């Protein structure tokens, strides 16, 4: 479960020591969540919601990795969370959302991230349950392409394993790497684009 808090985010004036690293780690999660293969081949909806959900998944994996460590792991996890919602705030404003709407939408996205993290954590040890949670959150009630949920499950597990192998000294220095999606799922999955 994500052990970062809205209270931590709201104390932006004292983000502290790990703010820059949090933005770097968050940026890597965003880049991984924007991998074109996710949309063109795995079938994640190439929509604002689909991209948000793909980024959330990768941010959750980073926070999950950091939260398993003693300090500074939890502080870095909070910094990644803070970076995400600082970025979301900026993006909403750039899209023309007014001050009153930004807070409400940011809160809804914060709740969505926490809900997804809780669902994935609760299902983590059970393949079928994790596939169901991923499907529910990524495809949001629409029928996913055949095989896509299993491919996304394999991707999630592969990325988690890759992050687990990265040492805290590297993560603390902002060095993190994700597998390219094609490699993470074995390069064999391709949904029917028809």
N, C-alpha and C positions, 0 to 999 in steps of 0.2 A: 504494500500500500504506500502511496506517496505520503511521506511525512513532512511535507512542506505546507505552509499555511498562508491563507489570505492575510493574516496579521503580519506575517513576515514580508509579504509583498507590499502591504500598505506602509511599511516603515522604510520606504525607498530612500529617505534621507540618510539612513545609516546602513546601506547595503554592505559596505565594508570591503574587506580584504579580497573577496572572491568575485566581485562584480564583473571585472573584465573577463576573467576565466569563465564565468557563467555565460556571458554573451558568446564567447568562442565555442563552448560546448553546445550551447543552444543553436548556434549557427550551423554546426556540423549536423545536428539532428534535423534541422530544417532542410539542409542540402540532401540528406538521405531520404527525407520524406517527400522531396520533389523529384526523385529519380524518375525520369520519364517512363522507364520500364514498369513502374508500379501502375501507371495509368494505361499505357498502350498495350501491355501484355498481361499483367495480373488482373486488370479490370477494375481497379479502384476508380470510382467515379471521378472524372476530371472536372470537378466543380469546386466551388468555394468550400462547401462542406466536406467533400471528399479529400481535398488538400489539407484542410484543417485536421481531419481525422488521421490522415497519414502522418502529419507532423506530430500530432498528439502521441501516436503510437511510438514514434522514435524518441520523443522527449520523455515519455514514460519509461522507456528502456534505459535511457541515460540516468534518470533519477533513481530508478530501481538499482542500477549498478552502483551509483554513488552512495545510496542509502544503506547498502550492506556493509559499509566500512565504518571504522571509528572516525572521529574527526581527523581531517577536515571533510570527510565524505558527506555528512549531513549538511554542512555549511555550503558545500559546492552544489548539492542537490537544491537547496533553497535558492542559490544564486542562479541556477538554470531556470527554475520556476519563475523567479523574479524577471529574468531576461525575457522569457516567453511573454509574460503579461505586459511588460514594458513595450515590447515589440508590437503586441496586439493593440495596445493603446494607440501607438503611433499609426499603425495601419488603419485603424478605425477612423482616426482623425483625418488621415489622407483620403479616405473614401468619403469624407464629408459628413460623418456622424457628429452631431453636436455634443457638447459637454455632458448634458444630462443622459444622452443615449450611450455615450462611451462607457460610463460606469456600469450601466445596466447590462450592456452587451459583454463587457469584460467579465462581469460577475457570472453571466450565463456560460461563458467559455471556461471560466475557472471551475464552475460546477461540473461542466462536461468533462474536463480533464480528470477531475477527482473521481467522477462516476466511472469513467473508463478504466482508470487505474485500479479502482476497487474491484471492478468486474474482472479484469484480467488477473489480478492477484488472487481472487477467490477461485478462479478456474485454472490457475497456473499448473497445478499438478495433474490435471485431467485433460488429455488431448481433445476429447469430444466437447467438453465444456468450454475450453479455450477457443476452439473453432467457432462454437455458437456465439460466444461473446464478441469475437472479432467480427463475425458476420453481422451481428445485430448492430454494432457500432459503425462499421465501415459502410455497409450497404443500406442501413437505416430502413429496413422493411421492404426494399426492392430485391428482386431476384438477382443474386450475383452470377457472373459467368460460371459455367460448369468448371469445377476444379479450382476456382479462385480462392475459396476459403481455406482449402488445404494448402495451397501455395502460400497464402498469407501466413498461415500457421507455421509452415516451415521457415519462412522468412523471419518471423518473430523469434522463433527458437534459435535460428542461426545467428541473428544479430545479438541476441542476449548472450550466447556462448562467446561470440567475438568480443563483446564488451567485457565479459567476465575475465578474459585473458589479459586485459590491459591493466597495467599496474597503476596504482594510485599516484605515484610520482609523475607519471606521464599525464594522467588526467588532471592533476593539480596544476600542471604546466599548460593545460589547454590542448594537449595532444590526444586526439581520439580518432578512431577510424571505424567506419562501418563497412561491411562487405557490399560490393555492388549487388543490386537485387538479383540480377541474372545468376551470379555465383551463389548467393545465399539460398536460392531455391533449387539449385542444381542445374539451371540452364535448360531444363527439359519441359517446363510448363509453358504452355501458350494457349490462351483461351480462344474460342471461336469468335472472331470479330464480326461475323455475319449477324 
